[in-house]
Amino acid sequence: MGDSVARVASTSCSAEFLSRDQRKRCCEIDFALIGHQESWRAAADVLAVLRGPEHTPLPDDEIKDILPWIPPRPVCHVHVESIGGAKARGLYIDSFIPPDRLEASYTLDNVARVRAAAACAIKAGVKIVSMVGSWSLGLGGFSSILMEGNFDYFREKQDTVFTTGNTLTVAFIVQGIQKMCALTGRNIRRSTLLIVGATGDVGSGCARCLAPIVRRVLLSARNLERLHRLAAELKADGVQVEIATDLEQFSVEPDLVICAASLASPSLLLGRIAPGAIVCDAGYPKNLSPSAQTPGVKIFFGGLGQIAGGLRFTPDFHGILNRHPFPDMVHGCLLEGMALALERRLEPFSQGRGFITQERVAEIETIAARHGIYLAPLYNADGPLEETDESYRLSQLRFA
Ligand SMILES: NC(=O)c1ccc[n+]([C@@H]2O[C@H](COP(=O)([O-])OP(=O)(O)OC[C@H]3O[C@@H](n4cnc5c(N)ncnc54)[C@H](OP(=O)(O)O)[C@@H]3O)[C@@H](O)[C@H]2O)c1
């Protein structure tokens, strides 16, 4: 195990994997993306690239043994270009949180990993950092600690700012719901919307954006007090709201559903929903249990965008870091950091929990669109849901 891990671990938290020339330009890095892999397959693919083509792939059981020992480190450069001509250079930093350690019991360890990944970004002189992951897993929570200015453990911190990226995520979820309604001829104004994980940063942002345009909203999460607080806020604006900690308790069946709960694995069973309902799974990892997929229900993966100017990884991690059926497709939270870097607006745009409003969503949508960052074509585990140039070839494949 020692030899296997040494090659990928030895450059932890430094820029040693870069060439001398690249190192010299480290201070010019505009953005960093901090992530973790959703599956063992994805983690294995990342390790294979880091070890190099001259090494035979590691067996699955060895990968499971070594991954927890790999410290967070930058794994590649990311280059993006705006349709307006601006360019930004970034780093992808993997926190190497093992896919089976996303439960609450690992929060302290995960926070330590995100802290180490953030230290890598600061050390590399990155200007803006965004990260994929939820508050409840300790990742969003950590970013808020950073943004509230608690930098005691980063003596070298210069001007690095952090954004959760959740505002652009909300924008793409809302746009996805509206697009699916249009594609299926659904009148959104007559719909009943259920949000699972409604009190979270993403869920509450979606509630604020969509409640004014649907007929009724059903809010679900485990903590009743937070549900009451959000319901009161929406009711004050004249929205019809029901709350429940148990999905079976709602008095009506929803025909629109957003799943934005921070679950460690795809384990959500939706229970009673209307036949032909539209369901957006925005979780990372996914929320919906594969056995929950009711025939006739239209599921799509939400919160994803695409950058028209293109996305380049050095070394080449295409299809490994962005495992989607369309090119240049990325999670909204990471795209938010790229959009802000291209805009040269280096500020913690999304911070804290529960502050995402319609106005902020409109603002980040405008910034993103100026740089050619739009809602990605919709897809689910069976493939693309709409015709695009790429979709014919890709419709033969399955995407997880
Ligand atoms: N697609 C993207 O680009 C993207 C970007 C950012 C985040 N995400 C994903 O979106 C999800 C939410 O992120 P977030 O930052 O909003 O997280 P968050 O602020 O931690 O909110 C999580 C929500 O889920 C609820 N929840 C947790 N466990 C639950 C359970 N077992 N059953 C029902 N509800 C539960 C929480 O409330 P209670 O604790 O009261 O249950 C809370 O309402 C995560 O999966 C995250 O990875 C995706």
The ligand as an SDF file (V2000), in Angstrom:
LIG
                    3D

 48 52  0  0  0  0  0  0  0  0999 V2000
  -25.9460   20.2740   -8.0260 N   0  0  0  0  0  0  0  0  0  0  0  0
  -25.0590   21.1060   -7.4780 C   0  0  0  0  0  0  0  0  0  0  0  0
  -24.3040   21.8290   -8.1490 O   0  0  0  0  0  0  0  0  0  0  0  0
  -25.0010   21.2230   -5.9810 C   0  0  0  0  0  0  0  0  0  0  0  0
  -24.3910   22.3520   -5.4220 C   0  0  0  0  0  0  0  0  0  0  0  0
  -24.4130   22.5230   -4.0330 C   0  0  0  0  0  0  0  0  0  0  0  0
  -24.9900   21.5510   -3.2330 C   0  0  0  0  0  0  0  0  0  0  0  0
  -25.5150   20.4370   -3.8220 N   0  0  0  0  0  0  0  0  0  0  0  0
  -26.1270   19.3880   -3.0240 C   0  0  0  0  0  0  0  0  0  0  0  0
  -27.3910   19.8450   -2.5500 O   0  0  0  0  0  0  0  0  0  0  0  0
  -27.6850   19.2020   -1.3070 C   0  0  0  0  0  0  0  0  0  0  0  0
  -28.0320   20.2690   -0.2690 C   0  0  0  0  0  0  0  0  0  0  0  0
  -26.9230   21.1350   -0.0500 O   0  0  0  0  0  0  0  0  0  0  0  0
  -27.0370   22.3350    1.0050 P   0  0  0  0  0  0  0  0  0  0  0  0
  -25.7630   23.0870    0.9590 O   0  0  0  0  0  0  0  0  0  0  0  0
  -28.3290   23.0260    0.8510 O   0  0  0  0  0  0  0  0  0  0  0  0
  -27.0770   21.4890    2.3620 O   0  0  0  0  0  0  0  0  0  0  0  0
  -27.6630   21.9220    3.7830 P   0  0  0  0  0  0  0  0  0  0  0  0
  -27.7020   23.3960    3.9020 O   0  0  0  0  0  0  0  0  0  0  0  0
  -26.8840   21.1240    4.7510 O   0  0  0  0  0  0  0  0  0  0  0  0
  -29.1790   21.4230    3.7700 O   0  0  0  0  0  0  0  0  0  0  0  0
  -29.5050   20.0860    3.7840 C   0  0  0  0  0  0  0  0  0  0  0  0
  -30.9830   19.9560    3.9490 C   0  0  0  0  0  0  0  0  0  0  0  0
  -31.3000   18.5650    3.9630 O   0  0  0  0  0  0  0  0  0  0  0  0
  -32.0720   18.2850    5.1400 C   0  0  0  0  0  0  0  0  0  0  0  0
  -31.7990   16.8850    5.4690 N   0  0  0  0  0  0  0  0  0  0  0  0
  -30.6410   16.3470    5.8960 C   0  0  0  0  0  0  0  0  0  0  0  0
  -30.7860   15.0360    6.0430 N   0  0  0  0  0  0  0  0  0  0  0  0
  -32.0650   14.7390    5.6990 C   0  0  0  0  0  0  0  0  0  0  0  0
  -32.8220   13.5440    5.6620 C   0  0  0  0  0  0  0  0  0  0  0  0
  -32.2920   12.3870    6.0330 N   0  0  0  0  0  0  0  0  0  0  0  0
  -34.1000   13.6040    5.2410 N   0  0  0  0  0  0  0  0  0  0  0  0
  -34.6610   14.7900    4.8800 C   0  0  0  0  0  0  0  0  0  0  0  0
  -33.9880   15.9560    4.9160 N   0  0  0  0  0  0  0  0  0  0  0  0
  -32.7190   15.9220    5.3290 C   0  0  0  0  0  0  0  0  0  0  0  0
  -31.6060   19.3170    6.1700 C   0  0  0  0  0  0  0  0  0  0  0  0
  -32.5320   19.5700    7.1830 O   0  0  0  0  0  0  0  0  0  0  0  0
  -32.6130   18.6660    8.5190 P   0  0  0  0  0  0  0  0  0  0  0  0
  -31.2210   18.5570    9.0420 O   0  0  0  0  0  0  0  0  0  0  0  0
  -33.5770   19.4060    9.3910 O   0  0  0  0  0  0  0  0  0  0  0  0
  -33.1590   17.3500    8.0840 O   0  0  0  0  0  0  0  0  0  0  0  0
  -31.5310   20.5410    5.2600 C   0  0  0  0  0  0  0  0  0  0  0  0
  -32.8330   21.0390    5.0360 O   0  0  0  0  0  0  0  0  0  0  0  0
  -26.4270   18.3760   -0.9740 C   0  0  0  0  0  0  0  0  0  0  0  0
  -26.5810   17.0540   -1.4420 O   0  0  0  0  0  0  0  0  0  0  0  0
  -25.3390   19.0740   -1.7720 C   0  0  0  0  0  0  0  0  0  0  0  0
  -24.2140   18.2660   -2.0360 O   0  0  0  0  0  0  0  0  0  0  0  0
  -25.5510   20.2640   -5.1800 C   0  0  0  0  0  0  0  0  0  0  0  0
  1  2  1  0
  2  3  2  0
  2  4  1  0
  4  5  1  0
  4 48  2  0
  5  6  2  0
  6  7  1  0
  7  8  2  0
  8  9  1  0
  8 48  1  0
  9 10  1  0
  9 46  1  0
 10 11  1  0
 11 12  1  0
 11 44  1  0
 12 13  1  0
 13 14  1  0
 14 15  2  0
 14 16  1  0
 14 17  1  0
 17 18  1  0
 18 19  2  0
 18 20  1  0
 18 21  1  0
 21 22  1  0
 22 23  1  0
 23 24  1  0
 23 42  1  0
 24 25  1  0
 25 26  1  0
 25 36  1  0
 26 27  1  0
 26 35  1  0
 27 28  2  0
 28 29  1  0
 29 30  1  0
 29 35  2  0
 30 31  1  0
 30 32  2  0
 32 33  1  0
 33 34  2  0
 34 35  1  0
 36 37  1  0
 36 42  1  0
 37 38  1  0
 38 39  2  0
 38 40  1  0
 38 41  1  0
 42 43  1  0
 44 45  1  0
 44 46  1  0
 46 47  1  0
M  CHG  2   8   1  16  -1
M  END
$$$$
